[in-house]
Amino acid sequence: MKYLVSILLIAAVIASGCSNSTPIPHPTSNQETSPSPDPSDNRRGDTVFLNKNIGWKAVYPFQGMSREDMELYTTSDGGETWKEIGDSLQAGSTLPSGVKSGLTFVNEKEGWITTNAPWEGKVGLYKTMDGGVTWSEQTVTVPDELVNSQIYAYPPLFLTKDQGILITRPAENEHTLLYITIDGGQHWKSFLDHHKDQYAGIAWTLSESMATVKDAEKTWTLSMQNYGKWSL
């Protein structure tokens, strides 16, 4: 489908406005505060925990079909209090633009965000090395066959600190494209049209609506609907 990525972005925005999920708390100070949900607020978010105490909360205020702002908070007490560490509206912010599809951290310092917009030949992948305070865009090489295509990126899954997989969906749905890293994201190896394969101990199967990833012990699935979330 030629405009699949645009459709996914539209569906994601509609989902954010129609969701019945619990509202995302959003502290308004850069000091630690207790969250205070506002059910009328037109925003969505992601919350991830590294362990029972350390976690991050990303809040995405909606601004347009391919744009949303972003606020980022961290907690060290299991979510009792949250401290703001980033706001895309602040001068000098390095938080990514576009519509975010996911947030993940592999330790207290290293984390990843995927984001999407009507870009051609680009995978929207950003990394932090300081716990989310600053972010930098990562270079992910796109195969020649897709340099003029829009590519929707789902949040990466890290099986270990070094081994990770990044699933994408090109607008031309006759193609599949994913990436594997074995060095913590310093380099990403592309696999074009490998619907079922394995590399470096990571096995995967791709269908139109789902990705399944296995290592020696566990199996993860990614539902490629709206934003897409990994489940174990």
N, C-alpha and C positions, 0 to 999 in steps of 0.2 A: 504494500500500500504506500503510495508515493508520499503521502503526508502523515505517516504514522507518528513521527516524533511530535509534530504539531498537535495531533489528536491526543497523544499521551499527555502533553502539557495542558491542554484544555481540560481533559478528564481529571487531571491532578488538581487543577484550580477549582473545578466544580466540586470535587470531593472535599476540598478544604472548606468550602462554604456550606456544604450540606452534611458534614460529619456529625454524628451523634455521640462521638467519643467524649471523654472527660476533657473539659477545657484545660489548656496548657497554662499553668501559672506563669506570670511574667513580672518579676520584681522591676520596679522603676528606678532603683537607685543602684549605684555601683558599690554600695555597702551590702554586707550580708543581711538579708531580710527573710521573713517568712512569706511564702507565696500567697497571693490573694487572687484566685481565679475570677475572671469576668466573663460570664457566659455570652454576653453580647459582642464580645470582641471578635473581629474577623481575622483570626490568625490561627495557625496550626503550629506543630512543632515535633521535635524528636527528643527523646530522653534516653541516654545510654549510661550504664554503670559498669565500671571496671571491676568493682567488687562491692561489698555491702555499704561502703562508705563513700568512695570516690566516683563522681559521675558528672555528666555534662547535660545541659538542657539547651537546645536550639529553638528559638521562637521565630516564626516567619510571618510578619505582617504583610498581608496581600497588598500589592500596588498595581498590578496589571497582568495581562495574559501571560507574559513571559518575564515578569519581574516581581520579585518580592524582597523586602528588606530582611535583615537578619539581626537578631540579638543572641548572644551566647553567654551562658551562665555556667558556673561550676559549683560543686558542693563537695565537702569533705566530711559531712556528717550524715550521709545517707538520705539527703534531700530535706532535712529539717530546715536548713537555711541555704540560700543561693547567693553567689557573688557574681555580679556582671563583669565579664572580661572582654566583651566586644559588642559593638553596635555599628552596623553598616552605615548609619547616618552620621557617625562621628567623622570629623576630618582625619584623613590618614588611615582609615580603616582598611584592612586587607581581607575582610570577609568577602567571599565570592558573590557575584551577581547571579542572575538567572533564578530558575525555580529549583530549589534544592530537593534531591531525591533521597538523601540519606547522610548519616553521620556515624562514624565509628572511631574508636580508639583502641590501640593495641597495648598501650601502657600509659603512665601518667603524663608523658610528654608527646608521644606520637599519635596523631589522629588524621582522619581523612574525611573530606566532604565531596559528594558528587553533586553537580548542578547542571541544569539543562536550559537551553534557549534555542532559537532557530539558527544555530551556528552550522556551517558546512565544514566537514572534514575536521571536526574537533571533538575531543572527549573532555568534558568538564570535570577535571579531577584536581583537588587541592589538598595540600598537606600542611600540618602544623608540627613543629618540633619543640614547641614550648608550652604545651598543654592547652592550646587554643587561643593564645594571645595574638599571634600573628600567623598568617597563612600565605602559602605561595602556590602558584599554579604549576602543575606537573606536566612535563612533556610526555605525551603518549602518542606514538607514531600510528597514523592511520594508513591502512593499505591503499595502494593506488586506486583500487576499484571503488573506494568510498570517499575519496577526497572531496567530492562535490555533494556528499550526502549529509543529511542531518543524522546525528547519532545520539540516541538517548542512553545515558549512563546510569546504572543502578549502583547502590553503595557497595564498595568492595567487601569481600569476606576474607578475613585473615585466619587461617587455620593455626598458624604459629606466628611469632613475631616476624619471621622472614617469608613464610609462604602465604601468598594471597591470590585471590582470583577476582577479576573485575569483569562483570557481565555487561554488555551493551546491546542495544537493539537498533540497527540501522533502519532508516526510513524505507529502504528497499527491502521488503521482508523476505525476498528470496535469499538474502544473505544473513549469516550469523557472525558475530564478532565478539570474542572475549580475549582477555589478557591474563597472563600468569606472571607473578613475580616470585623469585626465590631469594631475593636479597633485601627484603623489607621495603620494596617499592622504589628502589633506586633505578631499576630497569623493569620494563614490562614487555613480555614477549607476546605478540599477537597470534591469534588462531582464527583465521577466516574460514568460515563454512566447515568447521569441525563440530558437527552436531553431537557426536559421541566420541570421546577420546580420553586420553590421560597424558599427564606430563608431570615429571618430578614428584610422583606419588599422589597427585591430585587427579581424580577422575570426574568427568562431567557428562551430563546428558542434557540437551537443549530441546525443548518443544516450543510450540507457538506461544504458550502461556506460562511455561514453568521451566526453571533450571534446577537440576539436581547435581549436587557436588558431594563427592565421597573421598575420604582418606582411609587409612587402615582401620580406623575405629568408629568414625561417625559419618552421618549423612545429613546434609543441609538442603533445604529447598528454598527457592526464591520464586514467589508468585509475581509474574511480570504484568501486574495490573496496577494502574495508577502509578504510585511511586515505586512500589516493589519493596518487600521486606523479607529478610532472611529468617528462617525458622529452623530449629534443630529437631 
